[in-house]
């Protein structure tokens, strides 16, 4: 079997293309740390997103880190409007152990990951 991309990850990847979108509400929707990473990358240049609600998901340390990076980089490019990130009740459960997952290098993502 080949590589499979989880449906939620495919969904959030395309949210960045919906220019009229102001709020993303994915509370308790089964998002994982991978989904949070894909979402953060999808929204990083979205100018109109104001609120991202992800409370009640198992985002894990890596997912929360990706989302905090999105919020921290809010001023770049200039004109972005993101003001609120809701991650209440997000757990660290569901995150692969360090033996099962390779560490993603946020500063140099060009590595090889399995």
Secondary structure, 3 states (H helix, E strand, C coil): CCCCCCHHHHHHHHHCCCCCCCEEECCCCCCCHHHHHHHHHHHCCCCCCCEEECCCCCCHHHHHHHHHHHHHCCCCCCCCCCCEEECCCCCCCCCCCCCCCCCCCCCCCCCCCC
